[in-house]
């Protein structure tokens, strides 16, 4: 991300997935604001939208936010910390 932030700076929105699944509304509001769009309460009720979904993940759209993965990054935190200096040196 260091590379992409150097290229695109403030045009990148960083979303904390753990925060999104725990408290979706404030995170979604920040994203919608970042995109310059007006807030719509239907953003919180996406599962029940009447719109047709034409993707391979149609069943995922109708589910709620996928909470199972939230926090699982902690299982790998020590590994990431061990390799982070390698990436910091090369950028």
PyMOL Python script that loads the backbone (N, CA, C, O; Angstrom):
from pymol import cmd

cmd.read_pdbstr("""\
ATOM      1  N   UNK A   1       0.819  -1.196   0.000  1.00  0.00           N
ATOM      2  CA  UNK A   1       0.000   0.000   0.000  1.00  0.00           C
ATOM      3  C   UNK A   1       0.859   1.254   0.000  1.00  0.00           C
ATOM      4  O   UNK A   1       0.428   2.307  -0.470  1.00  0.00           O
ATOM      5  N   UNK A   2       2.039   1.145   0.512  1.00  0.00           N
ATOM      6  CA  UNK A   2       2.937   2.297   0.523  1.00  0.00           C
ATOM      7  C   UNK A   2       3.149   2.829  -0.898  1.00  0.00           C
ATOM      8  O   UNK A   2       3.136   4.038  -1.130  1.00  0.00           O
ATOM      9  N   UNK A   3       3.340   1.924  -1.824  1.00  0.00           N
ATOM     10  CA  UNK A   3       3.534   2.292  -3.232  1.00  0.00           C
ATOM     11  C   UNK A   3       2.301   2.999  -3.787  1.00  0.00           C
ATOM     12  O   UNK A   3       2.416   4.060  -4.401  1.00  0.00           O
ATOM     13  N   UNK A   4       1.118   2.412  -3.574  1.00  0.00           N
ATOM     14  CA  UNK A   4      -0.105   2.971  -4.128  1.00  0.00           C
ATOM     15  C   UNK A   4      -0.446   4.301  -3.485  1.00  0.00           C
ATOM     16  O   UNK A   4      -0.938   5.204  -4.162  1.00  0.00           O
ATOM     17  N   UNK A   5      -0.193   4.438  -2.189  1.00  0.00           N
ATOM     18  CA  UNK A   5      -0.436   5.726  -1.535  1.00  0.00           C
ATOM     19  C   UNK A   5       0.503   6.803  -2.075  1.00  0.00           C
ATOM     20  O   UNK A   5       0.112   7.961  -2.217  1.00  0.00           O
ATOM     21  N   UNK A   6       1.746   6.413  -2.376  1.00  0.00           N
ATOM     22  CA  UNK A   6       2.691   7.370  -2.952  1.00  0.00           C
ATOM     23  C   UNK A   6       2.203   7.856  -4.315  1.00  0.00           C
ATOM     24  O   UNK A   6       2.382   9.023  -4.663  1.00  0.00           O
ATOM     25  N   UNK A   7       1.590   6.965  -5.082  1.00  0.00           N
ATOM     26  CA  UNK A   7       1.087   7.341  -6.410  1.00  0.00           C
ATOM     27  C   UNK A   7      -0.238   8.097  -6.362  1.00  0.00           C
ATOM     28  O   UNK A   7      -0.425   9.070  -7.093  1.00  0.00           O
ATOM     29  N   UNK A   8      -1.153   7.654  -5.509  1.00  0.00           N
ATOM     30  CA  UNK A   8      -2.513   8.170  -5.551  1.00  0.00           C
ATOM     31  C   UNK A   8      -2.965   8.910  -4.300  1.00  0.00           C
ATOM     32  O   UNK A   8      -4.057   9.478  -4.283  1.00  0.00           O
ATOM     33  N   UNK A   9      -2.151   8.913  -3.262  1.00  0.00           N
ATOM     34  CA  UNK A   9      -2.419   9.702  -2.053  1.00  0.00           C
ATOM     35  C   UNK A   9      -3.827   9.614  -1.510  1.00  0.00           C
ATOM     36  O   UNK A   9      -4.322   8.539  -1.173  1.00  0.00           O
ATOM     37  N   UNK A  10      -4.465  10.781  -1.433  1.00  0.00           N
ATOM     38  CA  UNK A  10      -5.783  10.888  -0.819  1.00  0.00           C
ATOM     39  C   UNK A  10      -6.914  10.327  -1.672  1.00  0.00           C
ATOM     40  O   UNK A  10      -8.068  10.343  -1.243  1.00  0.00           O
ATOM     41  N   UNK A  11      -6.614   9.836  -2.858  1.00  0.00           N
ATOM     42  CA  UNK A  11      -7.684   9.258  -3.675  1.00  0.00           C
ATOM     43  C   UNK A  11      -7.923   7.787  -3.324  1.00  0.00           C
ATOM     44  O   UNK A  11      -8.744   7.123  -3.956  1.00  0.00           O
ATOM     45  N   UNK A  12      -7.209   7.281  -2.321  1.00  0.00           N
ATOM     46  CA  UNK A  12      -7.396   5.905  -1.840  1.00  0.00           C
ATOM     47  C   UNK A  12      -8.159   5.948  -0.527  1.00  0.00           C
ATOM     48  O   UNK A  12      -7.791   6.678   0.393  1.00  0.00           O
ATOM     49  N   UNK A  13      -9.210   5.171  -0.448  1.00  0.00           N
ATOM     50  CA  UNK A  13      -9.981   5.049   0.782  1.00  0.00           C
ATOM     51  C   UNK A  13      -9.574   3.759   1.472  1.00  0.00           C
ATOM     52  O   UNK A  13      -9.666   2.680   0.888  1.00  0.00           O
ATOM     53  N   UNK A  14      -9.132   3.868   2.696  1.00  0.00           N
ATOM     54  CA  UNK A  14      -8.743   2.688   3.460  1.00  0.00           C
ATOM     55  C   UNK A  14      -9.901   2.294   4.357  1.00  0.00           C
ATOM     56  O   UNK A  14     -10.370   3.089   5.172  1.00  0.00           O
ATOM     57  N   UNK A  15     -10.351   1.077   4.202  1.00  0.00           N
ATOM     58  CA  UNK A  15     -11.496   0.583   4.949  1.00  0.00           C
ATOM     59  C   UNK A  15     -11.027  -0.494   5.925  1.00  0.00           C
ATOM     60  O   UNK A  15     -10.329  -1.432   5.540  1.00  0.00           O
ATOM     61  N   UNK A  16     -11.410  -0.353   7.168  1.00  0.00           N
ATOM     62  CA  UNK A  16     -11.105  -1.340   8.203  1.00  0.00           C
ATOM     63  C   UNK A  16     -12.255  -2.351   8.221  1.00  0.00           C
ATOM     64  O   UNK A  16     -13.345  -2.051   8.709  1.00  0.00           O
ATOM     65  N   UNK A  17     -12.005  -3.543   7.688  1.00  0.00           N
ATOM     66  CA  UNK A  17     -13.071  -4.545   7.559  1.00  0.00           C
ATOM     67  C   UNK A  17     -13.632  -4.949   8.919  1.00  0.00           C
ATOM     68  O   UNK A  17     -14.838  -5.150   9.059  1.00  0.00           O
ATOM     69  N   UNK A  18     -12.761  -5.068   9.922  1.00  0.00           N
ATOM     70  CA  UNK A  18     -13.240  -5.434  11.258  1.00  0.00           C
ATOM     71  C   UNK A  18     -14.226  -4.383  11.778  1.00  0.00           C
ATOM     72  O   UNK A  18     -15.248  -4.726  12.373  1.00  0.00           O
ATOM     73  N   UNK A  19     -13.917  -3.109  11.553  1.00  0.00           N
ATOM     74  CA  UNK A  19     -14.825  -2.038  11.967  1.00  0.00           C
ATOM     75  C   UNK A  19     -16.120  -2.087  11.164  1.00  0.00           C
ATOM     76  O   UNK A  19     -17.200  -1.843  11.703  1.00  0.00           O
ATOM     77  N   UNK A  20     -16.012  -2.402   9.882  1.00  0.00           N
ATOM     78  CA  UNK A  20     -17.201  -2.480   9.024  1.00  0.00           C
ATOM     79  C   UNK A  20     -18.187  -3.520   9.524  1.00  0.00           C
ATOM     80  O   UNK A  20     -19.383  -3.239   9.602  1.00  0.00           O
ATOM     81  N   UNK A  21     -17.720  -4.708   9.863  1.00  0.00           N
ATOM     82  CA  UNK A  21     -18.658  -5.750  10.292  1.00  0.00           C
ATOM     83  C   UNK A  21     -19.174  -5.519  11.709  1.00  0.00           C
ATOM     84  O   UNK A  21     -20.266  -5.973  12.051  1.00  0.00           O
ATOM     85  N   UNK A  22     -18.403  -4.819  12.534  1.00  0.00           N
ATOM     86  CA  UNK A  22     -18.859  -4.545  13.908  1.00  0.00           C
ATOM     87  C   UNK A  22     -19.849  -3.391  13.944  1.00  0.00           C
ATOM     88  O   UNK A  22     -20.886  -3.478  14.601  1.00  0.00           O
ATOM     89  N   UNK A  23     -19.532  -2.320  13.248  1.00  0.00           N
ATOM     90  CA  UNK A  23     -20.393  -1.129  13.221  1.00  0.00           C
ATOM     91  C   UNK A  23     -20.457  -0.606  11.784  1.00  0.00           C
ATOM     92  O   UNK A  23     -19.748   0.337  11.434  1.00  0.00           O
ATOM     93  N   UNK A  24     -21.297  -1.211  10.962  1.00  0.00           N
ATOM     94  CA  UNK A  24     -21.310  -0.885   9.539  1.00  0.00           C
ATOM     95  C   UNK A  24     -21.689   0.563   9.208  1.00  0.00           C
ATOM     96  O   UNK A  24     -21.107   1.153   8.297  1.00  0.00           O
ATOM     97  N   UNK A  25     -22.635   1.133   9.917  1.00  0.00           N
ATOM     98  CA  UNK A  25     -23.128   2.450   9.497  1.00  0.00           C
ATOM     99  C   UNK A  25     -22.054   3.534   9.468  1.00  0.00           C
ATOM    100  O   UNK A  25     -21.929   4.212   8.448  1.00  0.00           O
ATOM    101  N   UNK A  26     -21.269   3.736  10.532  1.00  0.00           N
ATOM    102  CA  UNK A  26     -20.270   4.819  10.441  1.00  0.00           C
ATOM    103  C   UNK A  26     -19.218   4.574   9.359  1.00  0.00           C
ATOM    104  O   UNK A  26     -18.755   5.519   8.721  1.00  0.00           O
ATOM    105  N   UNK A  27     -18.843   3.328   9.153  1.00  0.00           N
ATOM    106  CA  UNK A  27     -17.847   3.018   8.124  1.00  0.00           C
ATOM    107  C   UNK A  27     -18.432   3.261   6.741  1.00  0.00           C
ATOM    108  O   UNK A  27     -17.774   3.837   5.875  1.00  0.00           O
ATOM    109  N   UNK A  28     -19.664   2.823   6.536  1.00  0.00           N
ATOM    110  CA  UNK A  28     -20.307   3.022   5.238  1.00  0.00           C
ATOM    111  C   UNK A  28     -20.554   4.500   4.964  1.00  0.00           C
ATOM    112  O   UNK A  28     -20.434   4.950   3.825  1.00  0.00           O
ATOM    113  N   UNK A  29     -20.893   5.244   5.987  1.00  0.00           N
ATOM    114  CA  UNK A  29     -21.103   6.684   5.805  1.00  0.00           C
ATOM    115  C   UNK A  29     -19.812   7.368   5.358  1.00  0.00           C
ATOM    116  O   UNK A  29     -19.831   8.233   4.483  1.00  0.00           O
ATOM    117  N   UNK A  30     -18.685   6.972   5.967  1.00  0.00           N
ATOM    118  CA  UNK A  30     -17.395   7.546   5.572  1.00  0.00           C
ATOM    119  C   UNK A  30     -17.069   7.208   4.119  1.00  0.00           C
ATOM    120  O   UNK A  30     -16.567   8.054   3.379  1.00  0.00           O
ATOM    121  N   UNK A  31     -17.357   5.967   3.711  1.00  0.00           N
ATOM    122  CA  UNK A  31     -17.092   5.555   2.341  1.00  0.00           C
ATOM    123  C   UNK A  31     -17.963   6.335   1.354  1.00  0.00           C
ATOM    124  O   UNK A  31     -17.468   6.839   0.346  1.00  0.00           O
ATOM    125  N   UNK A  32     -19.245   6.430   1.643  1.00  0.00           N
ATOM    126  CA  UNK A  32     -20.166   7.148   0.762  1.00  0.00           C
ATOM    127  C   UNK A  32     -19.758   8.622   0.664  1.00  0.00           C
ATOM    128  O   UNK A  32     -19.795   9.209  -0.418  1.00  0.00           O
ATOM    129  N   UNK A  33     -19.373   9.212   1.787  1.00  0.00           N
ATOM    130  CA  UNK A  33     -18.911  10.601   1.787  1.00  0.00           C
ATOM    131  C   UNK A  33     -17.632  10.743   0.957  1.00  0.00           C
ATOM    132  O   UNK A  33     -17.491  11.694   0.187  1.00  0.00           O
ATOM    133  N   UNK A  34     -16.709   9.803   1.113  1.00  0.00           N
ATOM    134  CA  UNK A  34     -15.458   9.813   0.348  1.00  0.00           C
ATOM    135  C   UNK A  34     -15.738   9.790  -1.151  1.00  0.00           C
ATOM    136  O   UNK A  34     -15.039  10.436  -1.931  1.00  0.00           O
ATOM    137  N   UNK A  35     -16.753   9.051  -1.543  1.00  0.00           N
ATOM    138  CA  UNK A  35     -17.124   8.936  -2.953  1.00  0.00           C
ATOM    139  C   UNK A  35     -17.909  10.149  -3.452  1.00  0.00           C
ATOM    140  O   UNK A  35     -18.191  10.272  -4.644  1.00  0.00           O
ATOM    141  N   UNK A  36     -18.254  11.037  -2.528  1.00  0.00           N
ATOM    142  CA  UNK A  36     -18.990  12.237  -2.913  1.00  0.00           C
ATOM    143  C   UNK A  36     -20.448  11.969  -3.230  1.00  0.00           C
ATOM    144  O   UNK A  36     -21.068  12.697  -4.005  1.00  0.00           O
ATOM    145  N   UNK A  37     -20.987  10.931  -2.634  1.00  0.00           N
ATOM    146  CA  UNK A  37     -22.378  10.555  -2.880  1.00  0.00           C
ATOM    147  C   UNK A  37     -23.234  10.909  -1.675  1.00  0.00           C
ATOM    148  O   UNK A  37     -22.730  11.001  -0.556  1.00  0.00           O
ATOM    149  N   UNK A  38     -24.529  11.108  -1.900  1.00  0.00           N
ATOM    150  CA  UNK A  38     -25.415  11.367  -0.766  1.00  0.00           C
ATOM    151  C   UNK A  38     -25.689  10.064  -0.014  1.00  0.00           C
ATOM    152  O   UNK A  38     -25.722   8.986  -0.607  1.00  0.00           O
ATOM    153  N   UNK A  39     -25.882  10.179   1.285  1.00  0.00           N
ATOM    154  CA  UNK A  39     -26.187   9.002   2.088  1.00  0.00           C
ATOM    155  C   UNK A  39     -27.585   8.500   1.763  1.00  0.00           C
ATOM    156  O   UNK A  39     -28.504   9.289   1.543  1.00  0.00           O
ATOM    157  N   UNK A  40     -27.737   7.188   1.736  1.00  0.00           N
ATOM    158  CA  UNK A  40     -29.028   6.544   1.513  1.00  0.00           C
ATOM    159  C   UNK A  40     -29.119   5.396   2.514  1.00  0.00           C
ATOM    160  O   UNK A  40     -28.247   4.528   2.546  1.00  0.00           O
ATOM    161  N   UNK A  41     -30.166   5.390   3.327  1.00  0.00           N
ATOM    162  CA  UNK A  41     -30.318   4.353   4.350  1.00  0.00           C
ATOM    163  C   UNK A  41     -30.350   2.945   3.769  1.00  0.00           C
ATOM    164  O   UNK A  41     -30.110   1.970   4.481  1.00  0.00           O
ATOM    165  N   UNK A  42     -30.646   2.839   2.479  1.00  0.00           N
ATOM    166  CA  UNK A  42     -30.663   1.515   1.858  1.00  0.00           C
ATOM    167  C   UNK A  42     -29.273   0.884   1.804  1.00  0.00           C
ATOM    168  O   UNK A  42     -29.146  -0.321   1.588  1.00  0.00           O
ATOM    169  N   UNK A  43     -28.234   1.695   2.001  1.00  0.00           N
ATOM    170  CA  UNK A  43     -26.876   1.137   2.056  1.00  0.00           C
ATOM    171  C   UNK A  43     -26.747   0.110   3.172  1.00  0.00           C
ATOM    172  O   UNK A  43     -25.963  -0.834   3.071  1.00  0.00           O
ATOM    173  N   UNK A  44     -27.511   0.298   4.225  1.00  0.00           N
ATOM    174  CA  UNK A  44     -27.445  -0.618   5.366  1.00  0.00           C
ATOM    175  C   UNK A  44     -28.321  -1.849   5.166  1.00  0.00           C
ATOM    176  O   UNK A  44     -28.202  -2.825   5.907  1.00  0.00           O
ATOM    177  N   UNK A  45     -29.196  -1.806   4.171  1.00  0.00           N
ATOM    178  CA  UNK A  45     -30.129  -2.905   3.940  1.00  0.00           C
ATOM    179  C   UNK A  45     -29.912  -3.522   2.560  1.00  0.00           C
ATOM    180  O   UNK A  45     -30.866  -3.894   1.877  1.00  0.00           O
ATOM    181  N   UNK A  46     -28.642  -3.626   2.158  1.00  0.00           N
ATOM    182  CA  UNK A  46     -28.304  -4.099   0.809  1.00  0.00           C
ATOM    183  C   UNK A  46     -28.798  -5.517   0.535  1.00  0.00           C
ATOM    184  O   UNK A  46     -29.062  -5.866  -0.616  1.00  0.00           O
ATOM    185  N   UNK A  47     -28.925  -6.329   1.568  1.00  0.00           N
ATOM    186  CA  UNK A  47     -29.363  -7.733   1.386  1.00  0.00           C
ATOM    187  C   UNK A  47     -30.761  -7.823   0.790  1.00  0.00           C
ATOM    188  O   UNK A  47     -31.090  -8.768   0.072  1.00  0.00           O
ATOM    189  N   UNK A  48     -31.569  -6.828   1.099  1.00  0.00           N
ATOM    190  CA  UNK A  48     -32.972  -6.866   0.679  1.00  0.00           C
ATOM    191  C   UNK A  48     -33.264  -6.016  -0.549  1.00  0.00           C
ATOM    192  O   UNK A  48     -34.428  -5.782  -0.875  1.00  0.00           O
ATOM    193  N   UNK A  49     -32.238  -5.556  -1.225  1.00  0.00           N
ATOM    194  CA  UNK A  49     -32.451  -4.741  -2.424  1.00  0.00           C
ATOM    195  C   UNK A  49     -33.160  -5.563  -3.499  1.00  0.00           C
ATOM    196  O   UNK A  49     -32.896  -6.753  -3.670  1.00  0.00           O
ATOM    197  N   UNK A  50     -34.048  -4.911  -4.203  1.00  0.00           N
ATOM    198  CA  UNK A  50     -34.810  -5.595  -5.265  1.00  0.00           C
ATOM    199  C   UNK A  50     -34.049  -5.676  -6.577  1.00  0.00           C
ATOM    200  O   UNK A  50     -34.535  -6.265  -7.543  1.00  0.00           O
ATOM    201  N   UNK A  51     -32.875  -5.097  -6.617  1.00  0.00           N
ATOM    202  CA  UNK A  51     -32.105  -5.068  -7.863  1.00  0.00           C
ATOM    203  C   UNK A  51     -31.603  -6.467  -8.232  1.00  0.00           C
ATOM    204  O   UNK A  51     -31.301  -7.284  -7.362  1.00  0.00           O
ATOM    205  N   UNK A  52     -31.523  -6.718  -9.526  1.00  0.00           N
ATOM    206  CA  UNK A  52     -30.992  -7.984 -10.006  1.00  0.00           C
ATOM    207  C   UNK A  52     -29.467  -7.956  -9.890  1.00  0.00           C
ATOM    208  O   UNK A  52     -28.824  -6.952 -10.200  1.00  0.00           O
ATOM    209  N   UNK A  53     -28.914  -9.057  -9.448  1.00  0.00           N
ATOM    210  CA  UNK A  53     -27.460  -9.180  -9.337  1.00  0.00           C
ATOM    211  C   UNK A  53     -27.000 -10.121 -10.436  1.00  0.00           C
ATOM    212  O   UNK A  53     -27.493 -11.243 -10.547  1.00  0.00           O
ATOM    213  N   UNK A  54     -26.055  -9.665 -11.249  1.00  0.00           N
ATOM    214  CA  UNK A  54     -25.584 -10.464 -12.382  1.00  0.00           C
ATOM    215  C   UNK A  54     -24.105 -10.804 -12.232  1.00  0.00           C
ATOM    216  O   UNK A  54     -23.308 -10.560 -13.138  1.00  0.00           O
ATOM    217  N   UNK A  55     -23.751 -11.359 -11.097  1.00  0.00           N
ATOM    218  CA  UNK A  55     -22.362 -11.772 -10.881  1.00  0.00           C
ATOM    219  C   UNK A  55     -22.352 -13.202 -10.354  1.00  0.00           C
ATOM    220  O   UNK A  55     -23.381 -13.744  -9.950  1.00  0.00           O
ATOM    221  N   UNK A  56     -21.184 -13.787 -10.370  1.00  0.00           N
ATOM    222  CA  UNK A  56     -21.049 -15.153  -9.858  1.00  0.00           C
ATOM    223  C   UNK A  56     -21.282 -15.206  -8.354  1.00  0.00           C
ATOM    224  O   UNK A  56     -21.550 -16.274  -7.804  1.00  0.00           O
ATOM    225  N   UNK A  57     -21.181 -14.060  -7.687  1.00  0.00           N
ATOM    226  CA  UNK A  57     -21.334 -14.037  -6.235  1.00  0.00           C
ATOM    227  C   UNK A  57     -22.730 -13.593  -5.815  1.00  0.00           C
ATOM    228  O   UNK A  57     -22.901 -13.002  -4.749  1.00  0.00           O
ATOM    229  N   UNK A  58     -23.720 -13.873  -6.642  1.00  0.00           N
ATOM    230  CA  UNK A  58     -25.083 -13.428  -6.362  1.00  0.00           C
ATOM    231  C   UNK A  58     -25.549 -13.878  -4.981  1.00  0.00           C
ATOM    232  O   UNK A  58     -26.221 -13.111  -4.291  1.00  0.00           O
ATOM    233  N   UNK A  59     -25.224 -15.063  -4.567  1.00  0.00           N
ATOM    234  CA  UNK A  59     -25.671 -15.552  -3.254  1.00  0.00           C
ATOM    235  C   UNK A  59     -24.986 -14.784  -2.129  1.00  0.00           C
ATOM    236  O   UNK A  59     -25.570 -14.622  -1.058  1.00  0.00           O
ATOM    237  N   UNK A  60     -23.760 -14.307  -2.348  1.00  0.00           N
ATOM    238  CA  UNK A  60     -23.058 -13.546  -1.311  1.00  0.00           C
ATOM    239  C   UNK A  60     -23.710 -12.182  -1.101  1.00  0.00           C
ATOM    240  O   UNK A  60     -23.740 -11.672   0.019  1.00  0.00           O
ATOM    241  N   UNK A  61     -24.225 -11.597  -2.163  1.00  0.00           N
ATOM    242  CA  UNK A  61     -24.854 -10.289  -2.058  1.00  0.00           C
ATOM    243  C   UNK A  61     -26.073 -10.359  -1.161  1.00  0.00           C
ATOM    244  O   UNK A  61     -26.375  -9.401  -0.449  1.00  0.00           O
ATOM    245  N   UNK A  62     -26.760 -11.454  -1.185  1.00  0.00           N
ATOM    246  CA  UNK A  62     -27.985 -11.610  -0.398  1.00  0.00           C
ATOM    247  C   UNK A  62     -27.716 -12.015   1.051  1.00  0.00           C
ATOM    248  O   UNK A  62     -28.643 -12.079   1.859  1.00  0.00           O
ATOM    249  N   UNK A  63     -26.479 -12.282   1.377  1.00  0.00           N
ATOM    250  CA  UNK A  63     -26.096 -12.577   2.756  1.00  0.00           C
ATOM    251  C   UNK A  63     -25.752 -11.259   3.441  1.00  0.00           C
ATOM    252  O   UNK A  63     -25.634 -10.221   2.789  1.00  0.00           O
ATOM    253  N   UNK A  64     -25.595 -11.311   4.737  1.00  0.00           N
ATOM    254  CA  UNK A  64     -25.148 -10.128   5.463  1.00  0.00           C
ATOM    255  C   UNK A  64     -23.649  -9.956   5.292  1.00  0.00           C
ATOM    256  O   UNK A  64     -23.012 -10.685   4.532  1.00  0.00           O
ATOM    257  N   UNK A  65     -23.096  -8.991   5.999  1.00  0.00           N
ATOM    258  CA  UNK A  65     -21.648  -8.815   5.960  1.00  0.00           C
ATOM    259  C   UNK A  65     -20.994 -10.069   6.508  1.00  0.00           C
ATOM    260  O   UNK A  65     -21.453 -10.622   7.507  1.00  0.00           O
ATOM    261  N   UNK A  66     -19.951 -10.513   5.879  1.00  0.00           N
ATOM    262  CA  UNK A  66     -19.275 -11.751   6.232  1.00  0.00           C
ATOM    263  C   UNK A  66     -18.400 -11.515   7.454  1.00  0.00           C
ATOM    264  O   UNK A  66     -17.294 -10.989   7.339  1.00  0.00           O
ATOM    265  N   UNK A  67     -18.893 -11.903   8.616  1.00  0.00           N
ATOM    266  CA  UNK A  67     -18.213 -11.638   9.871  1.00  0.00           C
ATOM    267  C   UNK A  67     -17.197 -12.707  10.255  1.00  0.00           C
ATOM    268  O   UNK A  67     -16.366 -12.476  11.134  1.00  0.00           O
ATOM    269  N   UNK A  68     -17.247 -13.849   9.625  1.00  0.00           N
ATOM    270  CA  UNK A  68     -16.398 -14.964  10.031  1.00  0.00           C
ATOM    271  C   UNK A  68     -14.913 -14.622   9.961  1.00  0.00           C
ATOM    272  O   UNK A  68     -14.133 -15.064  10.804  1.00  0.00           O
ATOM    273  N   UNK A  69     -14.526 -13.845   8.971  1.00  0.00           N
ATOM    274  CA  UNK A  69     -13.111 -13.519   8.793  1.00  0.00           C
ATOM    275  C   UNK A  69     -12.640 -12.383   9.691  1.00  0.00           C
ATOM    276  O   UNK A  69     -11.437 -12.172   9.851  1.00  0.00           O
ATOM    277  N   UNK A  70     -13.572 -11.661  10.270  1.00  0.00           N
ATOM    278  CA  UNK A  70     -13.205 -10.520  11.092  1.00  0.00           C
ATOM    279  C   UNK A  70     -12.312 -10.958  12.250  1.00  0.00           C
ATOM    280  O   UNK A  70     -12.651 -11.866  13.008  1.00  0.00           O
ATOM    281  N   UNK A  71     -11.186 -10.304  12.366  1.00  0.00           N
ATOM    282  CA  UNK A  71     -10.251 -10.596  13.448  1.00  0.00           C
ATOM    283  C   UNK A  71      -9.290 -11.740  13.182  1.00  0.00           C
ATOM    284  O   UNK A  71      -8.354 -11.952  13.953  1.00  0.00           O
ATOM    285  N   UNK A  72      -9.503 -12.480  12.104  1.00  0.00           N
ATOM    286  CA  UNK A  72      -8.628 -13.630  11.837  1.00  0.00           C
ATOM    287  C   UNK A  72      -7.200 -13.213  11.500  1.00  0.00           C
ATOM    288  O   UNK A  72      -6.278 -14.021  11.608  1.00  0.00           O
ATOM    289  N   UNK A  73      -7.009 -11.954  11.092  1.00  0.00           N
ATOM    290  CA  UNK A  73      -5.674 -11.460  10.792  1.00  0.00           C
ATOM    291  C   UNK A  73      -4.764 -11.592  12.011  1.00  0.00           C
ATOM    292  O   UNK A  73      -3.547 -11.721  11.875  1.00  0.00           O
ATOM    293  N   UNK A  74      -5.359 -11.558  13.198  1.00  0.00           N
ATOM    294  CA  UNK A  74      -4.557 -11.633  14.425  1.00  0.00           C
ATOM    295  C   UNK A  74      -3.782 -12.945  14.527  1.00  0.00           C
ATOM    296  O   UNK A  74      -2.752 -13.009  15.199  1.00  0.00           O
ATOM    297  N   UNK A  75      -4.273 -13.987  13.864  1.00  0.00           N
ATOM    298  CA  UNK A  75      -3.557 -15.271  13.854  1.00  0.00           C
ATOM    299  C   UNK A  75      -2.200 -15.148  13.168  1.00  0.00           C
ATOM    300  O   UNK A  75      -1.302 -15.957  13.400  1.00  0.00           O
ATOM    301  N   UNK A  76      -2.061 -14.138  12.328  1.00  0.00           N
ATOM    302  CA  UNK A  76      -0.841 -13.985  11.530  1.00  0.00           C
ATOM    303  C   UNK A  76      -0.050 -12.732  11.896  1.00  0.00           C
ATOM    304  O   UNK A  76       0.941 -12.416  11.237  1.00  0.00           O
ATOM    305  N   UNK A  77      -0.465 -12.028  12.918  1.00  0.00           N
ATOM    306  CA  UNK A  77       0.168 -10.762  13.283  1.00  0.00           C
ATOM    307  C   UNK A  77       1.666 -10.914  13.526  1.00  0.00           C
ATOM    308  O   UNK A  77       2.449 -10.080  13.071  1.00  0.00           O
ATOM    309  N   UNK A  78       2.077 -11.961  14.232  1.00  0.00           N
ATOM    310  CA  UNK A  78       3.509 -12.118  14.524  1.00  0.00           C
ATOM    311  C   UNK A  78       4.298 -12.382  13.243  1.00  0.00           C
ATOM    312  O   UNK A  78       5.442 -11.945  13.119  1.00  0.00           O
ATOM    313  N   UNK A  79       3.704 -13.085  12.304  1.00  0.00           N
ATOM    314  CA  UNK A  79       4.387 -13.351  11.040  1.00  0.00           C
ATOM    315  C   UNK A  79       4.557 -12.081  10.223  1.00  0.00           C
ATOM    316  O   UNK A  79       5.602 -11.863   9.611  1.00  0.00           O
ATOM    317  N   UNK A  80       3.534 -11.252  10.217  1.00  0.00           N
ATOM    318  CA  UNK A  80       3.604 -10.005   9.476  1.00  0.00           C
ATOM    319  C   UNK A  80       4.654  -9.097  10.090  1.00  0.00           C
ATOM    320  O   UNK A  80       5.426  -8.464   9.370  1.00  0.00           O
ATOM    321  N   UNK A  81       4.688  -9.028  11.397  1.00  0.00           N
ATOM    322  CA  UNK A  81       5.681  -8.186  12.065  1.00  0.00           C
ATOM    323  C   UNK A  81       7.098  -8.649  11.741  1.00  0.00           C
ATOM    324  O   UNK A  81       8.010  -7.828  11.639  1.00  0.00           O
ATOM    325  N   UNK A  82       7.288  -9.945  11.581  1.00  0.00           N
ATOM    326  CA  UNK A  82       8.619 -10.465  11.266  1.00  0.00           C
ATOM    327  C   UNK A  82       9.076 -10.119   9.860  1.00  0.00           C
ATOM    328  O   UNK A  82      10.276  -9.977   9.627  1.00  0.00           O
ATOM    329  N   UNK A  83       8.150  -9.980   8.913  1.00  0.00           N
ATOM    330  CA  UNK A  83       8.558  -9.690   7.536  1.00  0.00           C
ATOM    331  C   UNK A  83       8.421  -8.221   7.176  1.00  0.00           C
ATOM    332  O   UNK A  83       8.935  -7.792   6.143  1.00  0.00           O
ATOM    333  N   UNK A  84       7.739  -7.441   8.008  1.00  0.00           N
ATOM    334  CA  UNK A  84       7.530  -6.023   7.694  1.00  0.00           C
ATOM    335  C   UNK A  84       8.835  -5.287   7.394  1.00  0.00           C
ATOM    336  O   UNK A  84       8.863  -4.498   6.450  1.00  0.00           O
ATOM    337  N   UNK A  85       9.924  -5.503   8.149  1.00  0.00           N
ATOM    338  CA  UNK A  85      11.167  -4.786   7.823  1.00  0.00           C
ATOM    339  C   UNK A  85      11.666  -5.049   6.400  1.00  0.00           C
ATOM    340  O   UNK A  85      12.295  -4.177   5.801  1.00  0.00           O
ATOM    341  N   UNK A  86      11.398  -6.221   5.857  1.00  0.00           N
ATOM    342  CA  UNK A  86      11.815  -6.508   4.484  1.00  0.00           C
ATOM    343  C   UNK A  86      11.113  -5.591   3.500  1.00  0.00           C
ATOM    344  O   UNK A  86      11.724  -5.119   2.540  1.00  0.00           O
ATOM    345  N   UNK A  87       9.839  -5.339   3.733  1.00  0.00           N
ATOM    346  CA  UNK A  87       9.061  -4.495   2.838  1.00  0.00           C
ATOM    347  C   UNK A  87       9.371  -3.028   3.057  1.00  0.00           C
ATOM    348  O   UNK A  87       9.388  -2.249   2.104  1.00  0.00           O
ATOM    349  N   UNK A  88       9.615  -2.643   4.290  1.00  0.00           N
ATOM    350  CA  UNK A  88       9.919  -1.247   4.582  1.00  0.00           C
ATOM    351  C   UNK A  88      11.227  -0.822   3.897  1.00  0.00           C
ATOM    352  O   UNK A  88      11.357   0.333   3.490  1.00  0.00           O
ATOM    353  N   UNK A  89      12.180  -1.726   3.766  1.00  0.00           N
ATOM    354  CA  UNK A  89      13.455  -1.399   3.135  1.00  0.00           C
ATOM    355  C   UNK A  89      13.316  -1.216   1.634  1.00  0.00           C
ATOM    356  O   UNK A  89      13.967  -0.357   1.040  1.00  0.00           O
ATOM    357  N   UNK A  90      12.448  -2.044   1.013  1.00  0.00           N
ATOM    358  CA  UNK A  90      12.345  -2.012  -0.444  1.00  0.00           C
ATOM    359  C   UNK A  90      11.256  -1.074  -0.935  1.00  0.00           C
ATOM    360  O   UNK A  90      11.201  -0.737  -2.118  1.00  0.00           O
ATOM    361  N   UNK A  91      10.387  -0.654  -0.018  1.00  0.00           N
ATOM    362  CA  UNK A  91       9.305   0.265  -0.423  1.00  0.00           C
ATOM    363  C   UNK A  91       8.232  -0.481  -1.106  1.00  0.00           C
ATOM    364  O   UNK A  91       7.236   0.112  -1.522  1.00  0.00           O
TER     365      UNK A  91
END
""", "prot")
cmd.dss("prot")
cmd.show_as("cartoon", "prot")
cmd.util.cbc("prot")
cmd.orient("prot")
